[in-house]
């Protein structure tokens, strides 16, 4: 029986722990920000160091070589951007008139409708009463009142020493923090292996394998993601710069680099970059064609990068759900300001990866990961309870493009139904939900089976009203309506029919019908019967037509009736092979050693049964 992963319960101690962690993050930002920046940068540079080591360089040489390359790149780009920024600043007065005219046009465009609305409202509103003028006595000043004297406050002129001191104090903060980050980065890169050993030692000897796996995911998977994101954003900036340069926009290098850098900020960065480019182009161009064209091109490039390039380069845009990206951006920006906004996605992604191995962080993985920590069987069961038939059918069709229906039953459908077995026995599943599950199975089987389109549409329209019916019996009846009595003709070659049999219960009927569908998918003439229903038995003259009989694996309560029926089948169909399939462990299933005495073979899955009957056809699994 499958079960959902256990999640730590919310207790008073856990609330206190979370509160202390949040307080530490907020009040310890001056210490934690440089450390977090250094760690993220080390993950970005790690693939470059590993690549240099693969060509024969030592650890020390590769580390300083990678730092040198990164430093030269940052210094070169910074110099170019500084020059471009200074040039833009000096040229802004030239664009003042164009900016004023554009702002006036925008103001008129936005205010004109409201001004017209205000005029219409004033026309229908009665005029306010005219105030009565005050008398001369009322207008007199109070006796002894002194007319106030206006006072003008002027700032003292700063001396040269004060100006230089203020400039140094302004620059020293960012420069000092940058130097601290660089020093931490160097030590983290040089002491990488020692840090890993220390972390493993801290976890104790019992969790060594899990710790190594978590560190491997962080240093390899996460660093590869960051490096790939850096390459994608750099390429995005280059393409934007080239497009602006081709359109004749000055300082295209500056805005290309600005687009690449701001794209590290989730969602908001691309909007800010596109808005800045549009405003600048609107300021230098007398019309509106070029600004709107640049905005449209920027949007197209962003859509291609986000939906085409990123999934091919590193699987998905961030590994986080879109809502998680926005929530993490709000959280980290509230904790650490602009630095937190920039590091929100990397920090949250690291926590999601850690949550796959650390139970205390598992809720973060469940809430923020792009794909929830739920397998396909659980997802099927949840959607069946919610009556989300369209999603189930869509996922099934996607799965069946690659794999067989037998494998779909073994790995998704039947395990998903097994999840609700205990809840059904304990009465935790309501009658409406039971009917929803039955209807879902029926619609799924009819949709993915060989059924005319009109039949499926009719089935969906009436919502498969099966409140008290058996799903398997319903599917058998539908097949008989299509293929006739005996579910097909009897003028077939000898030993060409595979028979699926079971008791007239919802469990056995469903298992028999699903396996019939799996066999018919590979062109096996499979038919089903229920024990005790003589109307479904063609007669003794058809005994040689059956090659194999698949009997559903019995429960303990069925053994007294099951054994005589199997013996009767052995007598009536002496040439047929009798097989039973034990799909999954149920609490009240019969002992397999007893079952083996009465059948020729016990298999473990629909796939094994398919391979046994049609070994040359069961190749799509």
C-alpha positions, 0 to 999 in steps of 0.5 A, spaced: 500 500 500 502 506 498 502 512 502 503 519 502 510 522 505 510 524 512 510 531 514 513 534 520 507 536 525 506 544 527 508 544 534 509 550 539 517 548 539 517 548 531 513 555 531 518 558 536 524 555 532 521 558 525 520 565 529 527 565 531 530 563 524 526 569 521 529 574 527 536 571 525 535 572 518 532 579 519 537 582 524 543 578 522 543 580 515 549 584 515 553 578 517 549 573 513 548 577 506 556 577 504 556 569 506 550 568 502 552 572 496 559 568 496 556 561 497 551 563 491 557 566 487 561 559 488 556 555 486 556 559 479 563 559 478 564 552 480 562 549 473 568 553 470 573 551 476 571 543 474 572 545 467 579 547 468 580 542 472 578 537 467 583 539 462 589 538 467 589 544 472 590 543 479 585 545 484 589 552 486 590 554 479 583 552 477 580 556 482 585 563 481 584 562 474 576 562 474 576 568 479 581 571 474 577 570 468 571 572 472 574 578 475 577 581 468 570 580 465 566 584 470 571 589 470 571 590 463 563 590 463 563 595 468 568 599 465 564 599 459 557 600 462 560 606 466 562 610 460 556 608 457 552 611 463 556 617 463 555 618 456 547 618 457 548 622 463 551 628 459 546 627 453 540 627 457 539 635 456 539 634 449 533 630 450 529 634 455 524 637 450 523 631 447 521 628 454 517 634 455 513 633 449 512 626 450 510 627 457 505 632 455 502 628 450 501 622 455 498 627 460 493 630 455 491 623 453 490 620 460 487 626 463 482 628 457 477 623 458 477 624 466 476 632 464 470 630 460 467 626 465 468 631 470 465 637 466 459 632 465 458 631 472 459 638 474 453 640 468 448 635 472 450 637 479 447 643 482 451 649 484 454 650 491 451 656 495 455 663 494 458 664 501 456 670 505 461 676 505 464 677 512 463 684 515 469 689 516 469 688 523 470 680 522 475 682 518 479 686 523 485 683 526 485 681 533 488 687 537 495 686 538 496 681 533 503 682 529 504 680 522 509 674 521 516 675 518 518 670 513 524 666 515 529 663 509 533 657 511 539 656 507 544 650 508 551 651 510 556 650 504 560 644 505 568 645 505 572 640 500 574 636 506 567 635 508 565 633 501 571 628 500 569 625 507 562 624 505 564 621 498 568 616 502 563 614 507 558 613 501 563 609 497 566 605 503 560 601 505 559 598 498 566 597 496 567 594 503 562 589 503 564 587 496 571 586 498 568 582 504 564 578 499 570 576 494 575 574 500 569 569 503 568 567 496 576 565 495 576 561 502 570 558 500 572 555 493 579 554 496 576 550 502 571 547 498 573 539 500 574 541 507 567 544 508 564 538 505 567 534 510 566 538 516 558 538 514 558 531 513 562 530 520 556 535 523 551 530 521 554 524 524 556 517 522 548 515 521 546 520 515 553 520 511 550 517 505 544 522 505 548 528 506 553 526 501 547 526 496 544 532 498 551 536 497 552 533 491 545 535 488 547 542 491 554 543 488 552 539 481 545 540 480 544 547 483 551 550 480 549 547 473 542 551 474 546 557 476 551 557 471 546 555 465 542 561 468 548 566 467 549 564 460 542 564 458 541 571 461 548 573 458 545 571 451 539 575 452 543 581 454 547 580 447 541 579 443 537 585 446 543 589 445 544 587 438 537 589 436 537 596 439 544 597 435 541 595 429 535 599 430 539 605 431 538 606 438 544 609 442 548 606 448 545 599 446 550 596 450 548 599 456 541 597 455 543 590 453 547 589 459 541 592 463 537 587 460 541 581 462 543 583 469 535 585 471 533 578 468 536 575 474 530 578 478 524 574 477 519 577 473 520 584 475 527 585 472 524 583 465 519 588 466 523 594 469 528 593 463 523 593 458 520 599 461 527 603 461 528 601 454 521 604 452 522 610 456 529 612 453 527 610 446 521 614 447 525 620 449 530 620 443 525 619 438 520 624 436 514 619 434 511 613 437 513 607 432 520 606 434 518 605 442 513 601 441 517 596 436 522 596 441 517 594 446 514 589 442 521 586 440 523 585 447 517 582 449 518 577 443 525 575 445 523 574 453 518 569 451 522 565 446 528 565 452 523 563 457 519 558 454 523 555 448 531 556 450 530 555 458 526 549 458 532 546 453 538 549 457 536 547 464 529 543 464 525 549 466 525 556 468 527 556 475 525 549 478 520 553 482 513 554 481 511 561 479 507 563 485 513 560 489 518 565 485 513 571 487 513 569 494 520 568 495 521 575 492 517 578 497 520 574 503 527 575 501 526 583 499 522 584 506 528 580 510 534 583 506 532 589 501 535 589 494 540 584 495 534 579 498 530 580 492 536 579 487 538 572 491 531 570 492 530 565 487 537 562 488 536 561 496 529 558 495 532 553 490 537 551 495 532 550 500 528 546 495 533 542 494 535 541 501 528 539 503 529 533 498 534 530 503 532 534 510 525 532 513 525 539 517 525 543 510 521 538 506 514 542 507 518 548 503 520 543 497 512 541 497 510 548 497 515 551 492 518 546 488 515 546 480 513 539 481 509 537 487 512 531 491 507 527 489 507 521 484 503 519 478 499 514 482 497 519 488 496 524 483 491 520 479 487 518 486 487 526 488 484 528 481 479 522 481 476 524 488 476 531 485 472 528 479 477 532 474 476 527 469 479 531 463 486 532 467 486 524 468 484 523 461 489 528 458 495 525 463 493 518 460 493 519 453 500 523 454 503 516 458 500 511 453 504 515 447 510 512 450 508 506 454 502 500 454 496 500 457 498 494 461 504 499 464 499 504 465 494 500 470 500 497 473 504 503 475 498 509 475 491 506 475 491 500 480 496 503 485 492 509 485 485 505 486 489 502 492 490 508 495 483 509 497 482 501 499 483 503 506 479 509 506 473 506 503 473 500 508 473 505 514 468 509 511 472 515 510 470 516 502 463 519 501 458 516 497 459 522 492 466 521 491 465 513 490 461 515 485 466 520 482 471 515 482 467 510 478 465 515 473 472 517 472 474 509 471 469 508 466 470 515 462 477 513 462 476 506 460 471 508 454 476 514 452 482 511 451 479 504 449 477 503 441 470 506 442 467 511 437 467 518 439 459 519 439 459 514 445 464 517 449 461 524 448 454 521 450 458 518 456 460 524 458 454 528 458 450 523 462 456 523 467 456 515 467 450 514 472 453 508 476 451 510 483 450 502 485 453 499 479 459 495 478 464 499 473 467 492 471 460 490 469 458 496 466 465 496 461 463 489 459 456 491 457 459 496 453 463 491 450 458 487 448 454 492 445 459 493 440 462 486 439 455 482 440 454 476 444 460 472 447 464 479 446 465 477 439 464 471 434 466 464 436 468 462 429 476 463 430 482 459 430 483 454 436 486 456 442 486 463 440 482 466 445 484 469 452 479 468 458 479 473 464 475 470 469 473 472 476 467 473 481 461 477 480 464 483 485 466 490 483 473 488 484 474 482 480 470 485 474 474 491 474 481 487 474 478 482 469 476 488 464 482 492 465 486 486 463 482 485 457 483 492 455 490 491 456 490 484 451 486 487 446 491 493 445 496 488 442 491 485 438 489 479 443 482 476 442 481 477 450 474 476 453 471 476 460 466 472 464 464 472 471 463 466 475 456 463 476 454 467 470 452 461 465 449 466 460 456 468 459 459 461 458 458 459 450 458 451 451 462 445 451 464 445 444 468 452 445 473 449 450 478 448 445 478 455 443 481 458 450 488 458 450 489 461 457 485 463 463 487 469 467 483 468 474 483 474 479 487 473 485 482 471 491 481 474 497 481 470 504 474 470 504 473 467 497 477 461 498 472 456 499 468 458 493 474 460 489 478 453 489 472 449 487 471 454 481 478 453 479 477 445 479 471 446 475 475 450 470 481 445 470 476 439 468 472 443 463 478 446 459 483 441 460 488 444 455 488 451 457 493 454 462 490 457 468 494 463 471 493 468 476 496 475 477 497 478 484 498 485 483 499 488 489 499 486 497 492 487 500 491 485 507 486 480 506 489 476 500 490 469 500 496 465 501 500 465 495 503 458 497 496 455 497 494 459 490 500 456 487 497 449 488 491 450 484 494 454 478 499 453 473 503 460 474 502 466 479 504 473 476 505 480 479 503 485 474 499 486 467 505 487 464 508 480 465 501 477 463 502 481 457 509 478 456 506 471 457 500 471 452 504 475 447 511 476 448 512 478 441 507 484 441 508 486 448 514 491 447 511 498 448 513 498 456 
